Amino acid sequence: MPTVSDTVLIVNAPPSVSFDGELSQDSLSDLAPEFTTDDPNSDTVTLSYEWMRNGYLTSFNSSAVPMNNLAPEDTWIVAVTPNDGMDDGDTLYVE
């Protein structure tokens, strides 16, 4: 009788990030949206941030923009990318 074998490759599942908050903001308080992360492997998830103001990339790379950088009629977009130490998840864009 021939011997039969098979190989199973277990890969890391990428993390995810979601946002379920207000999409409007005044210029009198910090712009600090809160995000929820998930990882199917229960890995610790860290987030990286890129902020755009009125269509231009800024130097902000933290979870908040101080209120002294906000002005009425500005449009801010944040790109948030989750990472579980091995893989990046899909980038989430919030305007």
Steps between C-alpha positions, in 0.01 A plus 500: 500500500649843405569760766295819468603828659384857489643831612308772679637855509361713782523871419442810703159664462535876456348741755217743430402847618157664509350838583151569628500860615403851405611627160468869583723694738536855624832684504486555877623155607766252390420280203532157663283228347486168683549176311425137580740225398457127458742218435382141435823366654465713816825681417560849638403755235674835457373779278691735273349834398539734202302824503405710198370855528304642206647235271865540608702256709604646836781410738255369762546128563332459839145414604399867543541843345523784757220754481743787429553340155129492414307772321137537393429351156809274507454147373710241680546140390683242708639177356528237775687174441491215754802275553521185714878476505507287185254644250322823419124489469295706257541876539188683616436857379277727707409855391 
